[in-house]
Amino acid sequence: MLSLRGPRGVRRGAALRDLGIIEDGAVLIRDGLIAEVGSTRRIENLRDARNAIEIPANGRIIVPGFVDASLTLKVNGRSSGDKHFRKRKSILEFQDDSLSLLRSCLQHGTLTVDLKASGGGAARDLDIPALRKLAEIGSNPVSTGRTWHVGETGDQRYEVLLGRLSALERRKLMHSIEFDGGSNSATELPSLLALGKSRVGIKLTWRGGLTENLSRCLEGLRPAAVYCAAPIFLTAQQTAVLAESPAVAVLGAGKEVFQGPASSIGRELVDAGAAIALSSGYDSESGANYSMQMSLSLSVVRLGLSMEEAFSAATINAAYAVGRGDVVGSIEVGKHADLLLLNVPDYREVPAQFGVNHVDMAIRDGNVVLNRTRWKATTR
């Protein structure tokens, strides 16, 4: 069992390599929460375990459910028909596509995701309808957080952005807001947040640019997480800036990592003391990878992370990046029982077996939500 138990807070440096491994481990679940964690012998001898339903995990490993710290969803505003019909069709297609994506995430072991929604381009006015549809989906089939991705402000007036921000907060359609940090406009956005007296979480997307801009964004916005859309292009100066920041650097293991040159940026960030997390880097317009198992592999062979660091970045640190580190991301007493049974005898097989889906069973909030084994619950 990879429990990932440890001190409260995001992991850095050597702590990233401590997976809290329990040989022949077991978990006792009660009312959707983790009640006990330890060796199988100890758990089996507990009074509360005597009448518990047993799920054997022989020959498999138990790990926390994966957390994807960045799934970017954009509304396609190019449907045919008149304006109102086009918008309605686009939003309905967006909802269907989003639900299909989340089901696929579950199949590959992702139990918590951060959904970043945006109309984008000519469809900017669809931001609110898009987030409304994501709110209707809620946390089924996986637990979701909703982020309004503003992107580059361009010619949008602050009054318009403020109006949308107020509407989204009033209707409780968003948990956080994310800005692009590559333009000078992003450094002026704290005034927007102060004017709106917003209390939502703040995140930043970094696609490259001047190190001075990154520094100003980190100082002015104080984001909880910085999504590095193209991590292989981070400079040494930007790595140092991120290492000094309390923000979690989210490495998107998307097409830039797969298609571009191999990089040691993950290794450099860890060695510099940065807090790192992983995401699939999925983007509905440009990057189709949604498997965190694939992201684990890519981070090891293309970004220089060790297998242990990759697991920590895809679970406990990713949970903190999406604001859920206190309830998911590790197998610890009191946390939600979000667990995976992976059909490998050793965790090091997961990154090594590139592109294979190892999920045999997924348990979310104590309920079996995916079962590819022959196990069936006994009736009493």
C-alpha positions in Angstrom: 0.0 0.0 0.0 1.2 3.5 -0.9 -0.5 5.5 1.9 1.3 8.8 1.2 0.7 9.6 4.9 2.9 12.2 6.3 3.0 15.8 7.7 0.2 18.1 6.8 0.8 20.3 3.8 2.3 20.1 0.3 5.5 17.9 -0.1 8.8 19.3 -1.2 12.3 17.9 -1.7 13.0 14.5 0.0 9.4 14.4 1.3 8.3 13.8 -2.2 10.0 10.4 -2.2 8.4 9.2 1.0 5.3 7.2 -0.2 4.4 5.9 3.3 4.6 2.3 2.0 2.9 -0.3 4.2 3.8 -3.9 3.3 0.7 -6.1 3.3 -1.4 -3.1 4.2 -5.2 -2.8 4.8 -7.7 -0.1 5.1 -10.9 0.0 7.3 -13.6 2.2 5.8 -16.7 3.5 7.7 -19.3 5.8 6.4 -17.2 6.7 3.4 -14.2 7.8 5.4 -11.0 6.0 6.3 -11.3 4.7 9.9 -8.0 2.8 10.2 -4.9 2.2 8.2 -2.1 -0.3 8.9 -0.9 -3.8 8.5 -3.5 -6.4 7.5 -2.9 -8.4 10.7 -3.6 -5.4 12.9 -6.7 -4.3 11.0 -8.2 -7.7 10.9 -7.9 -8.0 14.7 -9.9 -4.8 15.3 -13.4 -5.2 16.7 -14.9 -2.9 14.1 -13.4 -5.1 11.3 -15.1 -8.3 12.4 -18.3 -7.8 10.4 -16.7 -5.7 7.6 -17.1 -6.6 4.0 -13.6 -7.8 2.8 -12.2 -6.9 -0.6 -9.0 -8.9 -1.2 -6.1 -7.1 -2.9 -3.7 -10.0 -3.2 -1.0 -9.4 -5.9 -2.1 -5.8 -6.3 -1.1 -2.5 -4.9 -3.4 0.0 -3.1 -2.9 3.7 -3.9 -4.9 6.9 -3.3 -7.1 8.0 -6.2 -5.3 10.1 -8.7 -6.0 13.8 -8.7 -5.8 15.7 -12.0 -4.9 19.3 -11.2 -5.8 20.7 -14.7 -8.5 19.7 -17.2 -9.1 22.6 -19.6 -12.6 22.7 -21.2 -13.6 25.2 -23.8 -17.0 25.8 -25.5 -17.0 25.3 -29.2 -18.9 28.3 -30.5 -18.7 27.4 -34.1 -22.0 25.4 -34.4 -24.2 26.2 -37.4 -27.6 28.0 -37.1 -28.7 31.3 -35.8 -27.0 32.9 -32.8 -29.3 31.7 -30.1 -29.6 28.1 -31.5 -25.8 28.1 -31.9 -25.2 29.0 -28.3 -27.7 26.5 -27.0 -26.3 23.7 -29.1 -22.7 24.6 -28.1 -23.5 24.4 -24.4 -25.4 21.1 -24.7 -22.5 19.6 -26.6 -20.1 21.0 -24.0 -22.0 19.3 -21.2 -22.2 16.0 -23.0 -18.5 16.1 -23.9 -17.5 17.0 -20.3 -19.5 14.2 -18.8 -18.0 11.7 -21.2 -14.5 13.0 -20.4 -15.1 12.6 -16.6 -16.3 9.0 -17.1 -13.1 8.3 -19.0 -11.1 9.8 -16.2 -12.8 7.5 -13.7 -11.9 4.5 -15.9 -8.3 5.4 -15.6 -8.2 6.0 -11.9 -8.7 9.8 -11.6 -11.2 10.4 -8.8 -10.7 14.2 -8.3 -10.3 16.8 -11.0 -10.0 20.6 -11.4 -12.2 21.6 -14.3 -11.1 24.9 -16.0 -13.9 26.2 -18.1 -13.8 29.1 -20.6 -15.8 30.3 -23.6 -12.6 31.5 -25.2 -12.2 33.7 -28.2 -15.5 34.7 -29.8 -17.4 32.5 -27.2 -16.4 34.5 -24.2 -20.0 35.2 -23.3 -20.5 31.4 -22.8 -18.3 31.3 -19.6 -21.2 31.5 -17.2 -23.4 28.9 -19.1 -20.4 26.6 -19.3 -19.8 26.7 -15.6 -23.5 26.3 -14.9 -23.5 23.1 -16.9 -20.4 21.8 -14.9 -22.2 22.7 -11.7 -25.2 20.5 -12.9 -22.8 17.6 -13.5 -21.5 18.2 -9.9 -19.3 15.5 -8.4 -20.6 12.5 -10.3 -18.8 10.4 -11.6 -15.7 12.0 -10.0 -15.2 14.8 -7.5 -14.8 18.1 -9.3 -13.6 21.6 -8.6 -14.7 24.4 -11.0 -12.3 27.1 -12.1 -13.1 30.1 -14.3 -10.2 30.4 -16.7 -10.2 34.1 -17.7 -7.2 33.7 -20.0 -5.7 36.9 -21.4 -7.9 39.9 -20.8 -7.1 41.5 -24.2 -9.7 44.1 -25.0 -12.1 43.0 -22.3 -13.0 45.8 -20.0 -12.5 45.2 -16.3 -16.2 46.2 -15.7 -17.2 43.2 -17.9 -14.9 40.8 -16.1 -16.1 42.1 -12.7 -19.7 41.6 -13.7 -19.0 38.0 -14.7 -17.0 37.4 -11.5 -19.8 38.7 -9.4 -22.4 36.6 -11.2 -20.3 33.4 -10.9 -19.7 34.0 -7.2 -23.3 34.9 -6.5 -24.6 31.7 -8.2 -21.8 29.6 -6.6 -20.7 28.3 -10.0 -16.9 28.5 -9.4 -14.4 27.7 -6.7 -11.4 29.5 -8.2 -10.4 31.9 -10.9 -7.3 31.5 -13.2 -5.4 34.1 -15.2 -2.9 33.8 -17.9 0.4 35.2 -16.7 2.2 35.7 -20.0 0.9 39.2 -20.6 1.3 42.5 -18.8 -2.5 42.7 -18.2 -2.3 39.8 -15.7 -0.1 41.9 -13.4 -2.9 44.5 -13.2 -5.7 42.0 -12.2 -5.3 42.2 -8.4 -7.2 45.5 -8.7 -10.1 43.6 -10.2 -10.1 41.1 -7.4 -9.8 43.8 -4.8 -12.6 45.8 -6.4 -14.8 42.7 -6.5 -13.9 41.7 -2.9 -13.5 38.2 -4.2 -12.8 35.3 -1.9 -12.4 32.6 -4.4 -9.1 30.8 -4.9 -6.6 32.3 -7.4 -4.6 30.3 -9.9 -2.2 31.2 -12.7 -1.4 29.7 -16.1 2.2 30.2 -17.2 2.8 29.6 -20.9 6.2 31.3 -21.0 7.3 34.8 -21.1 9.5 37.3 -19.1 10.6 36.1 -15.7 9.7 39.6 -14.4 6.1 39.0 -15.4 6.0 35.7 -13.5 7.5 37.3 -10.4 5.0 40.1 -10.5 2.1 37.7 -11.0 3.2 35.5 -8.0 3.7 38.6 -5.8 0.5 40.4 -6.8 -2.0 37.5 -7.3 -0.5 35.1 -4.7 -1.9 32.0 -6.5 -2.3 28.7 -4.8 -1.1 26.9 -8.0 0.7 27.8 -11.2 -0.2 25.6 -14.1 2.9 25.3 -16.3 1.3 24.5 -19.7 4.7 23.9 -21.4 7.0 22.9 -18.5 9.9 22.0 -20.8 10.3 25.7 -21.7 10.7 26.9 -18.2 14.0 28.8 -17.8 16.4 28.4 -14.9 15.4 31.8 -13.6 11.7 30.9 -13.6 12.5 27.6 -11.9 14.2 29.6 -9.1 11.2 32.0 -8.8 8.8 29.1 -8.5 10.9 27.3 -5.9 10.8 30.4 -3.7 7.0 30.7 -4.0 4.5 28.9 -1.8 2.4 28.1 -4.9 2.3 24.6 -6.2 3.9 24.3 -9.7 1.6 22.1 -11.7 3.4 20.3 -14.5 1.1 19.5 -17.4 2.2 16.2 -19.0 0.5 17.0 -22.3 1.5 17.0 -25.9 4.4 19.5 -25.3 6.0 16.9 -23.1 5.2 14.0 -25.4 6.2 15.7 -28.7 8.9 18.0 -27.5 12.5 17.2 -26.5 13.1 15.4 -23.2 13.8 17.8 -20.3 15.1 17.7 -16.8 12.8 20.5 -15.6 11.0 18.3 -13.2 14.2 17.2 -11.6 15.4 20.9 -11.5 12.2 22.0 -9.8 12.4 19.3 -7.1 16.1 19.9 -6.5 15.5 23.7 -6.2 12.8 23.0 -3.5 9.7 23.7 -5.5 6.3 22.2 -4.6 5.2 20.3 -7.7 2.1 18.5 -8.8 1.1 16.6 -12.0 -1.8 17.0 -14.3 -2.8 15.3 -17.5 -2.6 18.6 -19.4 -5.8 17.8 -21.1 -7.2 20.6 -23.3 -10.4 20.1 -25.3 -8.9 22.0 -28.2 -5.2 20.9 -28.2 -4.3 18.0 -25.9 -6.3 14.8 -25.6 -4.4 13.0 -22.8 -6.6 12.5 -19.7 -4.8 9.5 -18.1 -2.9 10.3 -15.0 -1.1 6.9 -15.4 0.2 8.2 -18.8 1.2 11.4 -17.0 3.2 9.4 -14.5 5.1 7.7 -17.2 5.7 11.0 -19.1 6.9 12.8 -16.0 9.5 10.0 -15.3 10.8 9.5 -18.9 10.5 13.1 -20.2 10.7 15.4 -17.2 13.3 13.7 -15.0 11.1 12.8 -11.9 11.7 9.7 -10.0 8.8 7.2 -9.8 8.2 8.1 -6.1 8.2 11.8 -6.8 5.7 11.2 -9.7 3.3 9.4 -7.4 3.4 12.1 -4.8 2.9 14.8 -7.4 -0.1 12.9 -8.9 -1.8 12.3 -5.5 -1.1 14.4 -2.4 0.5 17.4 -4.0 -2.1 17.5 -6.8 -4.8 17.4 -4.1 -3.3 20.5 -2.4 -3.0 22.2 -5.8 -6.8 21.9 -6.2 -7.6 22.8 -2.6 -8.5 19.3 -1.5 -5.4 18.2 0.3 -7.1 18.0 3.6 -9.6 15.4 2.4 -8.1 13.4 -0.4 -4.7 12.5 -1.9 -3.4 10.1 0.8 -4.7 7.1 2.7 -5.0 8.5 6.2 -7.6 8.3 9.0 -10.3 10.8 8.6 -9.9 11.4 4.8 -12.3 10.3 2.2 -12.0 6.7 1.2 -10.8 7.4 -2.4 -8.7 4.3 -3.3 -7.5 2.4 -6.3 -6.5 -1.2 -6.7 -3.9 -1.4 -9.4 -3.2 -4.7 -11.1 0.6 -4.6 -10.6 2.7 -6.2 -7.8 5.0 -3.2 -7.6 4.3 0.5 -7.9 7.4 0.9 -10.1 5.6 -1.1 -12.8 3.1 1.7 -13.4 5.4 4.3 -15.1 7.4 1.5 -16.7 4.4 0.0 -18.5 3.7 3.0 -20.7 0.1 3.5 -21.8 -1.4 0.6 -19.9 -4.5 1.1 -17.7 -3.8 -0.8 -14.5 -7.0 0.1 -12.6 -8.8 -3.1 -11.4 -11.0 -1.3 -8.9 -11.9 2.3 -7.9 -13.4 3.1 -4.6 -14.8 6.6 -4.1 -16.2 7.8 -0.7 -16.2 4.2 0.4 -18.3 3.0 -2.6 -17.0 0.7 -5.3 -17.5 2.8 -8.5 -15.4 0.7 -10.9 -14.8 -3.0 -10.7 -12.9 -5.1 -13.2 -12.2 -7.9 -10.8 -14.2 -11.0 -10.1 -15.0 -9.8 -6.6 -18.6 -9.5 -5.6 -20.0 -8.2 -2.3 -21.3 -11.0 -0.1 -24.9 -10.8 1.0 -25.6 -11.2 4.7 
